């Protein structure tokens, strides 16, 4: 398995296709959600992903929003779940944030069913869940690193 961290303009056409295909499989099809997935945040994000056997098997994107850093589209391939890949992905995301945005507060909007997962990484919940694209999300924050 190979971990990669790339800005949008560093992605190959094949990597971009693989990322969009993976996100579609996990979010649009897998969660039966209809929304515009590729968006302007892709253009400014650092894309963190794992490739195994020429397939994306884990992914997240990190970007600055207002006065904090955020990340989203966090996913692991269904066939790799339960093997610690989510832990590896989050370790990589947090290391990337620490290296590139060390003095920025981290704020995310996590799907409510994974709130406990992010708490393991030091995130705290803020307020009540809100609907984003038809799915309950909870605002979570982490101090600057």
Backbone as a ProteinNet text record, in pm:
[ID]
protein_1_A
[PRIMARY]
XXXXXXXXXXXXXXXXXXXXXXXXXXXXXXXXXXXXXXXXXXXXXXXXXXXXXXXXXXXXXXXXXXXXXXXXXXXXXXXXXXXXXXXXXXXXXXXXXXXXXXXXXXXXXXXXXXXXXXXXXXXXXXXXXXXXXXXXXXXXXXXXX
[TERTIARY]
84.7	0	89.4	52.3	129.4	41.8	91	21.2	73.4	-18.7	18.4	-49.1	18.2	-35.7	-4.5	-108.2	-86.3	-186.8	-139.4	-228.4	-297.1	-406.8	-485.6	-399.9	-316	-236.2	-122.8	-99.6	1.4	-57.9	-189.7	-255.5	-245	-220.4	-227.3	-374.4	-400.2	-537.7	-594.8	-513.6	-558.9	-591.1	-505	-531.2	-659.7	-680.3	-802.3	-925.3	-919.1	-1029.4	-1053.6	-946.1	-959.5	-1021.2	-981.1	-1035.7	-1184.7	-1222.4	-1364.8	-1447.6	-1392.6	-1462.9	-1481.4	-1377	-1382.7	-1484.9	-1479.6	-1574	-1717.2	-1737.9	-1871.9	-1919.9	-1831.3	-1865.6	-1902.7	-1825.8	-1847.3	-1963.2	-1967.4	-2066.2	-2193.8	-2181.6	-2300.4	-2377.9	-2308.6	-2374.1	-2388.6	-2278.8	-2277.9	-2371.3	-2387.1	-2475.1	-2602.9	-2620.9	-2741.1	-2767	-2662.4	-2671.3	-2654.3	-2740.2	-2731.2	-2686.2	-2564.7	-2510.7	-2393.4	-2352.9	-2240.1	-2112.2	-2046.4	-1926.9	-1804.5	-1757.7	-1643	-1685.9	-1606.7	-1640.6	-1513.9	-1530.9	-1418.2	-1314.3	-1351.9	-1254.5	-1150.4	-1187.4	-1090	-971.2	-996.3	-891.8	-785.5	-821.3	-728.2	-685	-740.3	-714.8	-583	-533.4	-430.7	-506.8	-486	-555.8	-465.5	-515	-441.8	-511.6	-435.9	-500.8	-403.4	-459.1	-381.3	-420.3	-317.8	-337.4	-291.3	-374	-336.3	-386.4	-299.4	-334.5	-401.2	-346.6	-391.8	-532.2	-579.6	-710.1	-693.5	-771.8	-778.8	-856.6	-798.2	-864.1	-891.8	-836.4	-863.3	-839.9	-917.6	-908	-957.3	-897.1	-945.9	-886.4	-952.9	-897.1	-891.7	-785.7	-759.1	-752.3	-818	-809.7	-839.7	-800.4	-824.5	-962.5	-1033.9	-1164.6	-1172.6	-1190.2	-1191.3	-1063	-1075.4	-956.7	-922	-962.9	-932.1	-900.5	-845.4	-821.6	-930.1	-971.6	-1075	-1036.8	-1104.9	-1087.9	-1222	-1234.4	-1359.7	-1344.1	-1459.9	-1463.9	-1376.5	-1376	-1295.1	-1362.1	-1287.5	-1348.3	-1243.2	-1285.6	-1206.4	-1293.1	-1228.3	-1299.6	-1372.3	-1497.6	-1571.9	-1496.7	-1422.3	-1351.9	-1228.2	-1190.3	-1073.8	-1112.1	-1239	-1281.7	-1255.9	-1230.9	-1202.9	-1059.2	-971.9	-831.8	-735.8	-790.1	-704.6	-670.9	-731	-700.3	-751.9	-866.7	-918.9	-824.5	-767.4	-667.5	-546.1	-497.7	-382.5	-414.1	-533.7	-574.7	-576.4	-637.7	-644.7	-507.3	-421.6	-284.5	-215.4	-234.9	-174.1	-234	-365.2	-432.3	-379.5	-373.1	-329.7	-182.2	-98.5	42.5	54.8	-25.2	-22.6	-65	-168.3	-213.1	-104.8	-45	58.9	177.6	214.8	328	296.2	174.3	141.1	60.9	-12.6	-99.3	-87.7	34	54.4	-16.6	-54	-114.4	-262.1	-322.8	-463.6	-552.5	-661.7	-766.9	-818.2	-856	-914.4	-1063.7	-1144.2	-1289.6	-1343.5	-1425.8	-1486.7	-1636.7	-1707.2	-1847.9	-1854.2	-1858.5	-1854.5	-1995.6	-2013.9	-2141.3	-2157.7	-2277.7	-2296.8	-2260.9	-2271.9	-2243.3	-2093.5	-2005.9	-1861.7	-1805.4	-1893.3	-1850.7	-1749	-1775.8	-1685.4	-1549.1	-1545.4	-1418.6	-1328.9	-1384	-1304.5	-1267.7	-1350.5	-1317.5	-1188.3	-1160.4	-1036.7	-912.9	-930.1	-818.5	-816.1	-894.1	-891.6	-992.1	-1087.4	-1191	-1302.1	-1359.3	-1472.8	-1593.2	-1709.1	-1833.9	-1878.7	-1936.9	-1983	-2128.2	-2220.2	-2359.9	-2432.6	-2550.3	-2638.4	-2612.6	-2647.2	-2631.5	-2715.1	-2664.8	-2735.1	-2737	-2832.5	-2843.6	-2754	-2669.1	-2588.3	-2609.8	-2661.9	-2692.6	-2778.3	-2872	-2965.2	-2911.6	-2792.4	-2731	-2695.8	-2727.2	-2692.3	-2540.2	-2492.9	-2351.7	-2338.9	-2224.6	-2195.7	-2066.7	-2069.5	-1948.8	-1854.5	-1726.5	-1625.5	-1500.7	-1431.5	-1310	-1193.9	-1074.9	-950	-857	-787.2	-696.2	-585.2	-528.6	-413.3	-303	-223.8	-118.5	18.9
-117	0	123.5	220.1	344.1	463.3	544.4	666	783.1	869.4	986.5	1110.1	1222.9	1353.7	1448.2	1498.7	1582.9	1696.8	1810.7	1921.2	1884.8	1954.6	1924.2	1923.7	2026.1	2036	1934.4	1860.1	1754.5	1617.4	1605.9	1477.9	1444.9	1318.6	1275.5	1263.5	1260.2	1242.5	1111.9	1008	878.1	885.2	949.8	961.7	1039.1	1147.8	1226.8	1142.1	1067.3	978.1	876	815.3	714.6	773.7	895.3	962	988	1045.2	1074.7	946.4	843.8	715.7	658.3	663.8	613.1	690.7	823.1	904.3	878.2	861.2	830.6	696.1	597.6	463.4	467.3	538.5	539.8	630.1	751.7	849.4	851.6	872.3	888.1	756.8	649.5	519.4	450.2	440.9	367	422.5	554.4	616	670.2	640.5	682.8	832.8	910.7	1056.3	1122.6	1216.3	1288.8	1431.1	1462.6	1597.1	1614.1	1737.2	1766.7	1733.8	1624.5	1584.8	1666.7	1661.2	1748.3	1893.7	1968.1	2108.1	2192.9	2321.1	2414.5	2382.6	2313	2276.5	2178.1	2097.1	2005.4	2080.8	2199.1	2277.4	2328.9	2348.5	2405.5	2305.1	2186.8	2086.9	2013.3	1960.6	1857.3	1725.5	1642.3	1514.3	1406.3	1338.4	1232.3	1101.8	1007.4	883.2	767.3	647.3	523.8	447.1	397.1	315.7	173.6	76.8	-63.5	-137.3	-210.5	-282.6	-189.8	-69.1	30.2	83.9	70.4	124.4	216.6	324.2	407	327.4	312.6	235.8	320.6	441.3	535.5	675.9	771.9	907.9	1010.6	1128.5	1247.9	1369.3	1482.9	1607.5	1710.2	1790.1	1888.8	2025.8	2126.6	2261.4	2365.9	2488.6	2602.4	2659.1	2690.8	2754.8	2863.1	2986.6	3100	3100	3090.7	3096.7	2961.8	2853.6	2720.7	2626.2	2511.4	2406.7	2301	2242	2139.3	2024	1914.9	1802.7	1733.3	1661.3	1593	1487.2	1434.2	1323.3	1207.6	1189.5	1085.2	950.6	858.2	728.7	620	498.8	380.3	287.3	209.6	114.8	12.5	-18.4	-117.5	-249.5	-291.4	-419.6	-413.5	-294.3	-278.7	-237.6	-224	-177.9	-284.8	-238.6	-330.2	-377.4	-316.5	-358.2	-247.9	-142.1	-34.8	72	64	161.1	300.6	309.4	439.1	506.7	428.6	480.3	533.9	456.5	500.3	628.3	634.5	753.4	875.3	863	976.4	1014.4	916.5	948.1	1031.6	993.9	1066.4	1205.9	1217.1	1347.7	1439	1389.8	1473	1511.8	1421.8	1454.9	1562.4	1550.6	1648.9	1785.7	1789.6	1916.6	1974.5	1891	1939	1996.7	1935.1	1982	2109.5	2120.6	2230.4	2344.2	2315.7	2416.1	2407.7	2420.3	2391.8	2485.6	2603.5	2698.6	2722.2	2633.9	2650.9	2556	2611.3	2529.9	2434.9	2314.6	2218.4	2210.3	2225.6	2216.7	2128.8	2032.3	1944.1	1933	1883.7	1846.1	1696.9	1615.9	1470.5	1413.5	1309.9	1239.4	1187.7	1201.2	1175.4	1033.7	936.8	799.2	772.3	863.6	845.8	945.3	1008	1103.9	1041	920.9	851.9	823.5	796.2	771.7	894.8	1012.1	1135.1	1175.4	1138.8	1167.7	1097.3	981.3	908	987	1083.3	1164.9	1302.6	1319.8	1443.9	1548.7	1512.2	1606.3	1610.5	1729.2	1744.4	1796.1	1746.6	1783.8	1921.4	1996.2	2132.4	2143.8	2150.7	2171.6	2046.5	2069.8	1961.3	1927.6	1805.8	1769.1	1858.6	1879.5	1954.4	1869	1895.4	1822	1886.7	1807	1850.6	1747.8	1793.2	1704.4	1586.2	1611.3	1508.3	1410.3	1435.6	1344.7	1421.9	1366.7	1435.9	1445.6	1566.1	1592.5	1666.9	1650.4	1720.8	1800.1	1925.6	2008.1	1958.8	1939.6	1893.9	1979.7	2004.6	2085.3	2015.1	2056.8	2006.2	2125.9	2140.3	2253.9	2251	2367.6	2374.5	2284.1	2230.7	2136.5	2199.7
0	0	0	-82	-93.2	-54.3	40.1	81.7	1.4	-43.4	-121.9	-63.7	-77.4	-39.5	-154.3	-219.8	-336.9	-342.9	-391.2	-426	-557.2	-588.4	-707.6	-834.3	-850.5	-973.5	-979.6	-871.9	-871.2	-903.6	-896.7	-925	-1073	-1102.1	-1241.4	-1279.4	-1407	-1453.9	-1400.1	-1399.4	-1349.3	-1200	-1121	-977.3	-951.1	-1025.1	-1008.4	-1040.5	-1149.8	-1185.7	-1074.6	-1023.8	-918.9	-791.8	-756.9	-638.5	-656.1	-770.5	-793.2	-799	-860.2	-866.9	-725.7	-644.8	-507.5	-424.6	-430.8	-353.7	-397.6	-525.8	-576	-521.9	-524.7	-475.6	-327.7	-247.5	-102.7	-62	-115.5	-68.6	-152.4	-281.1	-364.8	-375.8	-412.4	-428.2	-292.6	-218	-91.6	13.8	17.5	117.1	53.9	-73	-145.7	-128.2	-153.4	-138.1	-274.4	-302.7	-428.8	-398.8	-439.7	-422.5	-518.1	-539.1	-626.6	-551.4	-587.6	-513.5	-552.7	-676.3	-706.5	-687.1	-611.6	-587.2	-583.1	-557.1	-558.9	-451.9	-346.1	-243	-295.2	-394.1	-453.5	-511.9	-563.7	-629.8	-533	-406.8	-308.5	-201.8	-204.4	-99.9	-120.4	-8.9	-13.2	-7.9	-107.6	-118.2	-58.9	42.3	110.8	75.7	19.4	-21.8	-23.1	-11.7	-16.3	-141.6	-210.1	-329.9	-298.2	-331	-318.5	-441.6	-505.5	-628.6	-730.2	-743.2	-840.8	-813.1	-689.6	-650.2	-530	-524.9	-404.6	-300.5	-181.6	-75.5	48.7	52.7	161.8	108.2	160.3	106.5	208.1	203.9	274.4	204.3	218.5	164.6	276.3	274.9	378.9	312.9	373.6	317.9	424.8	394.5	483.7	454.9	560.8	547.8	655.2	612.3	705.1	788.5	919.9	1005.8	1069.1	1005.7	1057.6	941.8	976.8	878	896.7	787.5	793.5	702	717.7	625.6	610.1	501.8	474.9	368.6	325.7	230.2	281.2	412.1	476.1	452.6	394	362.3	346.6	378.9	348	263.9	181.9	97.1	183.9	150.6	230	247.2	147.1	155.9	246.3	291.1	378.7	520.4	547.9	680	786.2	907.8	1017.7	1021.9	939.9	933.6	978.9	1039.5	1088.9	986.5	868.2	763.5	798.7	865	908	1006.4	1095.8	1191	1115.3	1018.3	938.7	862.1	805.6	730.9	822.9	939.3	1031.6	1085.2	1109.8	1151.7	1044.3	918.4	806.5	793.2	807	800.4	910.7	1032.8	1145.3	1131.9	1082.8	1058.6	951.1	846.2	738.1	788.9	871.3	929.2	1019.9	1102.2	1193.4	1116.1	1005.2	925	848.4	796.8	706.3	769.1	875.7	939.1	1091.4	1147	1289.5	1386.5	1344.3	1438	1410.4	1332.9	1296.2	1376.7	1428	1487.3	1379.4	1417.7	1324	1353.7	1250.2	1265	1153	1189.8	1090	1115.7	1016.9	1031.3	999.2	1103.9	1089	1084.5	1003.2	1007.8	1151	1203.5	1346.8	1389.8	1300.7	1341.2	1361.2	1317.1	1337.4	1440.1	1515.3	1617.8	1713.7	1760.3	1852.6	1792.4	1662.9	1593.9	1604.4	1575.9	1580	1722.7	1819.1	1958.9	1999.7	1941.4	1970.5	1929.5	1839.3	1790.9	1856.6	1962.9	2038.5	1995.5	1910.2	1867.5	1971.5	1991.2	2081.8	2004	2040.6	1973.4	2018.7	1924.7	1951.2	1905.5	1998.7	1963.9	1919.3	1864.4	1820.8	1674.2	1632.3	1491.4	1399.4	1279	1174.7	1048.3	962.3	836.4	730.6	668.7	555.2	445.6	332.8	219.7	264.2	356.4	399.5	501.5	554.8	651.2	778.4	896.7	1021.4	1040.2	1067.1	1092.8	1225.4	1288.7	1413.3	1395.5	1438.6	1434.2	1542.9	1506.6	1600.9	1583.9	1694.3	1687.7	1757.1	1717.2	1774	1786.6	1899.2	1913.4	1808.1	1782.6	1692.3	1746.2	1656.1	1697.8	1683.1
[MASK]
+++++++++++++++++++++++++++++++++++++++++++++++++++++++++++++++++++++++++++++++++++++++++++++++++++++++++++++++++++++++++++++++++++++++++++++++++

